[in-house]
Amino acid sequence: MKARKCRFRVSVEAVIHLWFGYLLLQPSWVFSQVPFYQGKTITVISGQEPGGTGDMRLKALLPYLKKHIPGQPNLVPEYMPGGGGRKAANYIYRTARADGLTLGFPPGGFIMFAVLGETGVDYDLDKFSFFGSPESNDHYVFLTRREANLNSIDKLQSASGVRVGGHSVGHTIYTLGRMFAYLLRLREPKFITGYSGPELYAAVQRGELDARVGRVATILQRNPEWVEKKMVDFQAILQIPKEAKHPRFAHVPEIESFAKSDKERRLLEINRAFMMTGATFITPPGVPEGRVQILREAIGKVFKDPEFYKAYTKMVGEEPSPLMPEEFDKVMKQLPRDREDVELFKKIAGAGSLPTH
């Protein structure tokens, strides 16, 4: 009898050891039934001013990102504009905690500045994780106010000192304004900065500026009368990609038609490549891979969510044309690095005089 009891104890102990051994070999999720992000708050550092197009894109994204992150954490934006996205990117790289609870959302210029080797870049692009972009197709127009009487390319090119408005040196709209001015061969244009997006539109209406670059979707949403009542003159358009014509602006000449050399055409190729890597979420270096993967999968689900398409279109004024996270990674690897071409682009994007042709 004692022998049978002993054998029984040995069998029970063996089963218990085997069971614990089995559990120890299971993935960590077996032990964690509560998602990491449940009950937490994610802070999103936005690299643009509130109220602009970039802010509208972010606000359209956040409710659906919350929806698709397991645990549905709160997402709270904090604004840190400056340096065309460099200020926010520097903060994410050097200051933000690598715990998966801080995301950056700088405008796409922060990628361009790193590739160009500009000053003020204290981050390493290769150490960020990227999460795709809601926009890969886009359209930007160079417009002039009707009262300036610059209603033809000939008049525009004959005028001297045209005042072109922008946000800050390095901002996408500033760089595009200089790009258009360079390729349209304006005479001694003046570039005036310090505006937010909404302020730029008001400055054109007040006559404080003669010209600006505007995103087509934003114009159609916020200032449709400019198109319907012909309150401004649309001089040229940048299509991203080049073949993507906009039905409302098909009559406006594409800016590449003004390029007169391979050098100038390559300049536009570089610009389009940078523009396709537009605003994207980033995480600080060192965030645990599991949390990065949770966020990447959530973004992928957002970009496939039909309700997101409806909300984004309503808020931003145009359907999203997303680059999935893995597609974004491929575009990043293909960014141009030819030194001569890069140097010309740097002069266009900088604060000095435009280069000579």
C-alpha positions in Angstrom: 0.0 0.0 0.0 2.8 2.4 0.9 4.6 1.6 -2.4 1.4 2.4 -4.4 1.1 5.8 -2.5 4.7 6.6 -3.2 4.4 5.8 -6.9 1.2 8.0 -7.0 3.1 11.0 -5.4 5.9 10.5 -7.9 3.4 10.5 -10.8 1.7 13.7 -9.6 4.9 15.5 -9.1 6.1 14.5 -12.6 2.9 15.8 -14.1 3.2 19.1 -12.2 6.8 19.5 -13.3 5.9 18.8 -16.9 3.0 21.3 -16.8 5.2 24.1 -15.4 7.8 23.3 -18.0 5.2 23.5 -20.7 4.1 26.9 -19.5 7.6 28.3 -19.3 8.1 27.5 -22.9 5.0 29.4 -24.0 5.1 33.0 -25.4 4.7 35.8 -22.9 1.1 36.5 -24.1 -0.1 33.3 -22.4 0.5 35.0 -19.1 -0.7 38.5 -20.0 -4.4 38.7 -20.8 -4.4 42.5 -20.6 -3.0 44.4 -23.6 0.0 46.6 -22.9 -1.8 49.7 -24.1 -5.0 49.2 -22.1 -5.6 52.1 -19.7 -2.6 54.1 -21.0 -2.1 57.3 -22.8 0.1 57.8 -25.9 1.4 61.3 -26.4 1.8 62.4 -30.0 4.4 65.1 -30.7 3.1 67.0 -33.7 5.7 69.0 -35.7 3.2 71.5 -37.1 1.0 74.3 -35.9 -2.6 73.5 -34.9 -5.2 74.2 -37.6 -3.1 73.5 -40.7 -3.4 70.6 -43.2 -0.9 68.5 -41.3 -2.9 68.9 -38.1 -6.1 67.9 -40.0 -4.3 64.8 -41.2 -3.3 63.9 -37.6 -6.7 64.6 -36.2 -8.3 62.3 -38.8 -5.9 59.5 -37.9 -6.0 59.5 -34.1 -9.5 58.2 -33.5 -8.9 55.2 -35.8 -5.4 54.6 -34.5 -7.0 54.3 -31.0 -9.6 52.0 -32.4 -7.1 49.5 -33.9 -4.5 49.5 -31.1 -5.3 46.6 -28.7 -6.4 48.1 -25.4 -7.6 51.3 -27.2 -5.3 53.8 -25.3 -6.0 57.6 -25.3 -3.9 59.5 -27.8 -3.2 63.1 -27.0 -1.4 65.5 -29.4 1.1 68.0 -28.2 2.4 70.7 -30.7 6.0 71.3 -31.2 6.4 73.2 -34.6 9.8 74.5 -35.8 12.5 73.8 -38.2 10.3 72.0 -40.8 9.9 69.1 -38.4 13.4 69.0 -37.0 12.4 70.3 -33.6 9.9 67.4 -33.1 12.2 64.8 -34.6 15.1 65.9 -32.3 12.8 65.7 -29.3 11.7 62.2 -30.2 15.3 61.1 -30.8 17.0 62.6 -27.8 14.4 63.2 -25.1 11.3 61.1 -25.4 11.2 57.9 -23.4 11.5 54.6 -25.4 8.5 53.0 -23.8 6.1 53.0 -26.8 4.0 55.7 -25.1 5.4 58.7 -27.2 5.0 59.0 -30.9 6.3 61.7 -33.2 4.4 63.1 -36.2 6.7 65.7 -37.8 6.1 66.9 -41.3 8.0 65.1 -44.0 10.7 67.8 -44.2 12.6 66.2 -41.3 13.5 63.3 -43.6 14.7 65.7 -46.3 16.9 67.6 -44.0 18.6 64.5 -42.7 19.3 63.3 -46.3 20.6 66.7 -47.3 22.9 67.0 -44.2 21.3 70.2 -43.1 22.1 71.9 -39.8 19.8 71.4 -36.8 19.5 67.6 -37.5 20.4 65.9 -34.2 18.8 62.6 -35.1 19.7 59.5 -37.1 17.0 58.4 -39.5 18.2 54.8 -39.4 17.3 54.6 -35.7 13.7 55.6 -36.0 10.9 53.2 -36.7 8.5 54.5 -39.4 4.8 53.8 -39.7 3.8 54.6 -43.3 2.0 57.8 -44.4 -1.6 58.7 -45.1 -0.7 60.5 -48.3 1.4 59.4 -51.3 -0.5 61.2 -54.1 -0.8 64.9 -53.8 -1.1 68.2 -55.7 0.3 71.6 -55.0 -0.4 74.8 -56.9 1.5 78.1 -57.2 -1.1 80.8 -57.1 -1.2 84.6 -57.2 -3.8 87.0 -56.0 -6.0 88.5 -58.7 -5.4 92.1 -57.7 -1.7 91.7 -58.3 -2.5 91.4 -62.1 -0.2 88.5 -62.6 -2.7 86.5 -64.5 -0.3 85.0 -67.1 3.1 83.4 -67.0 4.5 86.2 -69.1 3.3 88.8 -66.6 4.6 86.7 -63.7 8.0 86.3 -65.2 8.2 90.0 -66.1 7.3 91.2 -62.6 10.1 91.9 -60.1 10.1 91.3 -56.4 7.0 89.1 -56.2 6.3 88.4 -52.5 5.9 84.6 -51.9 4.7 83.5 -48.5 5.8 80.5 -46.4 5.8 79.1 -42.9 9.4 78.8 -41.9 12.7 78.0 -43.7 12.6 74.3 -44.4 8.8 73.9 -44.2 7.4 72.0 -47.2 5.3 75.0 -48.4 8.4 77.3 -48.1 10.5 74.9 -50.1 7.9 74.4 -52.7 7.4 78.2 -53.1 11.1 78.5 -53.9 11.0 75.5 -56.2 8.2 77.0 -58.2 9.9 80.4 -58.2 13.1 78.9 -59.5 11.6 76.8 -62.3 9.2 79.6 -63.3 12.2 81.9 -63.4 10.8 84.7 -61.3 12.8 87.9 -61.1 14.2 88.6 -57.7 11.3 87.1 -55.7 11.0 87.9 -52.0 10.3 85.0 -49.6 8.4 86.0 -46.5 8.1 83.6 -43.7 6.5 83.3 -40.2 3.0 82.3 -41.2 0.9 79.4 -40.2 -1.2 77.7 -42.9 -4.4 79.6 -42.2 -2.5 82.9 -41.9 -1.0 82.4 -45.3 -4.5 82.4 -46.9 -5.5 85.5 -45.0 -2.3 87.3 -46.0 -3.0 86.6 -49.7 -6.5 88.0 -49.3 -5.3 91.1 -47.5 -2.7 91.8 -50.2 0.1 91.3 -47.8 1.5 88.6 -50.1 1.4 88.3 -53.9 1.8 84.5 -54.1 1.9 81.3 -52.2 1.9 77.5 -52.7 -1.2 75.8 -51.6 -2.3 72.2 -51.4 -5.2 71.6 -53.8 -7.3 69.6 -51.4 -7.0 72.3 -48.7 -7.9 75.0 -51.1 -11.0 73.2 -52.3 -12.0 72.6 -48.7 -11.3 76.0 -47.1 -11.3 78.4 -50.0 -13.5 76.9 -52.7 -14.5 80.4 -53.8 -11.0 81.0 -55.0 -11.6 78.4 -57.6 -15.3 79.0 -58.3 -15.2 82.8 -58.4 -11.7 82.9 -59.9 -10.4 85.1 -57.0 -6.8 83.9 -57.6 -4.8 82.9 -60.6 -3.3 79.4 -60.6 0.0 79.5 -62.5 1.4 75.9 -62.2 0.8 72.7 -60.4 3.1 70.0 -59.0 1.6 66.5 -59.4 2.8 63.7 -57.1 3.4 61.3 -58.8 3.9 63.2 -62.0 1.1 61.3 -63.8 -1.5 62.0 -61.2 -3.6 64.7 -62.8 -6.3 66.4 -60.6 -9.7 66.7 -62.4 -10.3 70.3 -61.2 -6.8 71.5 -62.2 -6.1 69.5 -65.4 -5.8 72.8 -67.3 -3.0 74.1 -65.1 0.5 73.4 -66.5 2.6 70.9 -64.6 5.7 72.6 -63.2 8.0 70.1 -65.0 6.9 71.6 -68.3 9.0 74.7 -67.3 12.2 72.6 -66.6 14.8 73.3 -69.3 17.5 70.8 -68.4 18.1 67.3 -67.0 19.4 69.0 -63.8 16.1 70.8 -63.3 14.1 67.6 -64.0 16.2 65.7 -61.5 15.5 68.4 -59.0 11.8 67.7 -59.3 12.4 63.9 -59.1 14.2 64.5 -55.8 11.3 66.7 -54.6 8.7 64.1 -55.5 10.6 61.4 -53.7 10.8 63.5 -50.5 7.1 64.4 -50.8 6.1 60.8 -51.0 7.7 60.3 -47.6 5.4 62.8 -46.1 4.2 63.1 -42.5 4.7 59.8 -40.7 4.6 58.5 -37.2 8.0 57.8 -35.6 9.1 56.2 -32.3 12.3 56.9 -30.3 15.2 54.5 -30.7 15.1 51.6 -28.4 11.3 51.0 -28.2 10.7 47.3 -27.6 10.1 45.5 -30.9 6.9 44.0 -29.7 5.4 47.5 -29.1 6.6 48.8 -32.4 5.0 45.9 -34.1 1.7 46.5 -32.3 1.7 50.1 -33.6 2.7 49.1 -37.2 -0.1 46.6 -37.4 -2.5 49.1 -36.0 -1.5 51.7 -38.6 -1.9 49.1 -41.4 -5.4 48.4 -40.1 -6.3 52.1 -40.1 -5.2 52.5 -43.7 -7.5 49.6 -44.7 -10.5 50.8 -42.6 -13.3 52.2 -44.9 -14.6 54.4 -42.0 -11.2 56.0 -41.8 -11.4 56.8 -45.5 -14.7 58.6 -45.0 -13.6 60.6 -42.0 -10.3 61.5 -43.5 -11.9 62.7 -46.8 -14.4 64.8 -44.8 -11.7 66.4 -42.6 -8.8 66.8 -45.0 -10.8 67.4 -48.2 -9.3 64.6 -50.2 -9.2 60.8 -50.0 -6.1 59.3 -48.4 -3.6 57.6 -50.6 -1.7 55.7 -47.9 1.8 54.2 -48.1 1.7 51.1 -45.8 4.6 50.8 -43.3 6.5 48.3 -45.4 6.0 50.3 -48.5 7.3 53.4 -46.7 10.4 51.5 -45.7 11.2 50.8 -49.3 10.7 54.4 -50.4 13.1 55.5 -47.6 15.8 53.2 -49.1 15.4 54.7 -52.5 15.8 58.4 -51.6 18.3 60.1 -53.9 21.8 60.6 -52.7 23.7 62.0 -55.7 25.8 64.8 -54.3 25.5 67.3 -57.1 21.8 67.0 -57.3 21.5 67.2 -53.5 23.5 70.4 -53.4 21.2 72.1 -55.8 18.2 71.0 -53.8 19.8 72.3 -50.6 20.1 75.7 -52.2 16.5 75.7 -53.2 15.4 74.6 -49.7 17.7 77.0 -47.9 17.5 80.7 -46.8 19.9 82.2 -49.3 19.3 83.6 -52.8 18.0 81.2 -55.4 20.8 79.6 -57.5 21.3 80.8 -61.0 20.2 78.7 -63.9 
